[in-house]
Amino acid sequence: MVVPESKDKLFHPPDDLQRDAHVPDFNSYLEIYRKSLEDPEAFWKEVADEFYWKKPATGPMLQYNFDITKGNIYIKCMEGAKTNMCYNVLDRHVKDRNLGEKVAFHWEGNSPEHHLTITYQQLLSRVCRCANVLKKMGVKKGDRVSIYLPMIPELIYTMLACARIGAVHSIVFAGFSSESLCERIMDAQSSVLVTADGVYRGEKLINLKQISDDALEKCGEKAPCSVTKCLVVNHHAVRTKGGTSCNKLQTPWDMKRDMWWDEAMADSPEECEPEWLDAEDPLFILYTSGSTGKPKGVLHTTAGYLLYTSLTFKYVFDHHHDDVYWCTADVGWITGHSYITYGPLANGATSVLFEGVPVYPHIGRFWEIIEKYRVTKFYTAPTAIRMLMKYGQEPLQKFDLSTLRILGTVGEPINPEAWQWYHEVVGQGRCPVVDTFWQTETGGHVLTPLPAATPLKPGSATFPFFGVEPTILNEHGEELEGEAEGYLVFRRPWPGIMRTVYKSQERFESTYFRKFPGFYVTGDGCRRDKDGYYWITGRIDDMLNVSGHLMSTAEVEAALAQHPAVSEAAVVSRPHKVKGECLHCFVTLKDTKEFNQKLVEELKKQVRDRIGPIATPDFIQNAPALPKTRSGKIMRRVLRQIARNETDLGDLSTLADPKVVEVLFSQRSEAA
Ligand code: PRX
C-alpha cells in the first residue's frame, strides 16, 4: 500500500484534525499497521500495558488455530492473566487517574425534559451497589443474567455490575418481542432477568414488564423457567412524562420473584470487590441472527475484548480527553456494547446516552442534542441518515453543529448520496466520515478509516484496522490480488474476535471456518479497488447473479437512491427464465413524489446508466415502507419472498412493523 493518489475524488483529512491526532497521516497508519502484523506480540503488549492486571499473562498475547483441517478452532489472548473489566473501565479512572468527577454519561431521556449527568465516581458507586444486589439474588461468577432494558443508565449499571462479579450478561434489545426474549433466556439459561416497568419510545408506551412476564411464562411452558428472580427498574413511574400518565401502565407482579430496583438498591453497599477473572473468562453473550433462523449466542471474553474495543475507540474516533462523544445505537446491539459502554469507558470518555428516537418531539431532535451537549464525535447508522435526509437541511439550520469534528457510520454500506449529505450538511464539509465495517462477531471495527490519516472515498470502509489482515477469495477459495471482488475473509484473529457460539462450538466452526479453511469468513462480499480500498458490497447471501454476472444488491440500491425521487431502495433477486435471476427493486419515494410509469422508466435507466445494461431491473415496486428489523436493518429475506410471491414467510418476530409486509404483497402485482 502507498499513500493513495487516485483518479477517484478523495476527501483528505482536515489539517486542524491532523495537528494533534493519535495517527496524524497515512504514512503513520501504514507504519503502525505494518508493525501490528509483523510483531503482534509487541503491538498488543503495549496496548495491554495501559490496563490493570491483577496477575500478568503467562502465555502470548494471541494464540490460535484458524485452520479447521488442523483441529478445533480457538483463539486465546493473554492466557494466565487475571483482571476485571469493570475495574479497568471505572476504578482505574477514579482511583489511578483522578477522573472521578469527570462526566461519564449525559443521559438524555425520550422527553427533552428528562436528563441526568453521571460522573465516573457516581457510576462506580451505582455499579457496585447493583453488583451487591445481584450477588444477594444469588448470582455468581459464570452465571448468566438477561437484561431487557431501554436506553437508561440502569442498563449500563447492570452490565458493568455483571462484569464486576464475573456474571455473563446477555442483553436483549428492548424492542424484541416476548418470543425473542424467551428464546434468548432459554438458550442462555439465565438465573436473573433485569427489566423495567415501561418506557416511552417517542409517543408510544411500551409495557416492558408485561412483555417480560409473557416471556418468562413461555420459558416455563416446557420446563421450569431458569429465571428465579426479576429485578424491575421503576423507570416509567419515576422518569417519564410524569404525573398521571404512569397510571396508564399496569405492572404485573410476582411477589416471590420480582423486586423493585429502587428498593433493592436503597440499602445495598457502595463497595464491592471485583471478581478477578481469567483473561479468557466470558464477558457477555449477544445474540445475532443466523441463516438458519435460530439466533446465535456470540460469546466475547474479557481481556481481548477490553484491548480491542478500547484501542479501536481511541483511534477510530481519535479520542481526546475533552471530547463529547455520541453513539446513537442501542446498547442492545453490539455497537452499543463496544462503542457506548466498553470502548468509551475504557478510555475515560464522556458520552451522550440517548433514550429516545430521532424525530421526537420534533424532527430536529438529533441536532438539538448535538448542540445541547456540544457533541464533538457523532456515530450513527446510514438508515438514520437517510431518514433524516428526507426532511432536508432546514431542521439542522436551527442548531449549532459547529462543535462536530468527526462523524461515523456503521451497520450497512452507506450509499454515496447519504454519505455526501452526512459530510456536507451534518459535518458542514469539515468532518471526516469514518465508515466502520464490523460485526457482532468481530467485537470491534475491522475495516475503517482513521479520521486524520485516511483519505476517504464515499461508501468505502477503506483499510484494515491494526492487527487485522483481510483478504478476498473467489468461490474456490483462491486468494484474489489487486482489483478484485469476492468473499471477505480474515487470515488471523485480533484480540476482540468472538470465541465461540454459546454452547455450540460446532455451529461456530461451521458458520465461520468451514467454507474456507484457514480463514474467518465474514459472510460479506467485498471489492478491492485499484487503490487498495475495500468496499463492502453486502452480504454474500444478498449477492445477485444475473446472466452469470455477480453483482451486489448494494450497488443497485445506491444507483436507485441517487435518483432525486427516491428516499430508500432495496433490491432482491427473483428467478428469471433466461437470465437465471433478475432484479426486483423496492423503492420508497420522497414525500411528495408520485410512483408512475415514467418514473419506473427513469429508474431503470438510472441503474442501466450507473452500472451497465446487465443490471437493468426487471421490476420496480413502490414500497411506502420497507420491512426492517428494530435496529433498522432491511430484511431482504422477506423482500425476496415477496418478490417471489412466496406467502409462507416464516419467523417475522424481528420485524419492526409487520404491516409493511401486507402492504407490499398487496402492491406486488403493480410492480413494473
Ligand atoms: O453486512 C455487514 C453489515 O452488517 C453486518 C454485521 O451486522 P451486525 O452483526 O448486526 O453488526 C452491525 C454493527 C457492527 C456485516 O456483516 N455492516 C456493518 N457495518 C458495515 C456493514 N456493511 C457495510 N459497511 C459497514 N460499515
Boltz pocket constraint, residues with backbone or C-beta under 6 A from the ligand:
constraints:
  - pocket:
      binder: B
      contacts: [[A, 288], [A, 334], [A, 335], [A, 409], [A, 410], [A, 411], [A, 412], [A, 413], [A, 414], [A, 435], [A, 436], [A, 437], [A, 438], [A, 439], [A, 440], [A, 441], [A, 447], [A, 461], [A, 522], [A, 523], [A, 524], [A, 536], [A, 538], [A, 539]]
      max_distance: 6.0
